[in-house]
Amino acid sequence: MSLHPSLQTYADAWTHSVEAISELVTPLAEGEWNWATPCPGWSVRDIVSHVIGLDCEMLGDPRPIHTLPRDLYHVKNEKQRYMEMQVDVRRHHTAPEMTSELEYTIIRRSRQLRNESRDPGHKVRGPFGSEQTLELAMRMRAFDVWVHEQDLRTTLKRPGNLDSPGAYVARDLLLQGLAKVVAKEAGAPANSAVVFDVSGPVEFLRTVRVDAEGKGTVDNAPSLGPLATIGLDWETYFRLACGRVKYAAVADRIKSEGDQELAEAILRNFAVTP
């Protein structure tokens, strides 16, 4: 296989999640494609459209020429308008049209990955007219598709794959935003530490340390005297971090010790995805 070894993890995670999505939606009746999901304003059809659209962009397909309606209440900025284009252009597609395009896109992307020989640092087209490395693009696709698989599972009441390859990609990516949440968004004081004890299918312990200048860093060493310790399960962690739920809705699933005011400020500002 010609795929660079550092990209294999992301290719495997994407494959696992996108095939799970296909399996989830293929048997759905026409009306079930309209069911609301945890993504504001997006139905099952919209999520699948988003997955198809971004993978088509990874394939180098041109973006659709399409004018968005003015009454999409959930579209509030240019980034959201960008993402909405691939979604709205498919809003009137039937269930067979959706499953056929999804299947065809998976075939094309799988072939592309099998034949991928570019270096991980090779620059490719990114969202919003940007450029990003192939490695970052593949990491983000693996993360995005796994999160949307979980959105669909929540809507369709088909839980699963909380510890699949994509879950570990999601864990590492979400942890990159944790220091900013604690140090900047929640305003943890200088020279303090906050411990996160996450249980469940993906289990980990991380400490956010805030230095004298107020900058936060994340490590996996325990703290002897944390200002606060926050314990929660993996599903609650990623749903909060991805903005799928608010703290008030899942407060009963979270235990915190130490500075309660700081812990609540962290949990209220926990979302790190756009």
C-alpha angles and dihedrals in degrees: 000000000000097000112118111253093238089059097049094085091057094044091051092047093048092048093049094049099041091050089050089052091051090051091049098050104034095082096043121123118236094259094052090064087069096056114123118249133201088268107094110252095359127117128196088270091051094053092049089047090052092050092048093045097052093045089051087054089052086055090055097250115154117257115255120265100231139143115226120225115252096230100068098124094190094057106086107150143026095267090055090046089053092052093042094060095074089044102048094046088064099041094109096043116122125238093259090049091051096048092045093052092045092051092047092048091050090052092050095046093046089053090048091052092048090054097038109129101155121119116259089243094055110123117241135175112284131191121287092027093296132133124234137170119271089242093055092045092053092045091052092047091052090049095044096048093048092050091049091047086058091048089056093045090053092051096043093041091236104130119191149106094061087143099036121127091271091056091064092047087051092049093054094045095047091048089060088069097045097087092056091049092054101036102035111017097039095030099228109191123256118274093022136122135211122196125211116200109190121188135185134058091342106040126186145145120218134175124208110206121195113205130211091276092052095253117142129218132180126224138159097237117109120245119233094209112020119180088223139003120206121195123191141142123263096250092053091045097055095039090054093043092049093048094245094128137019122239093247091060094055103028091116090062094055130077122196132183131190122016102026095185091056093044091053092047089053093048093047089054097038100118113105102169121090 
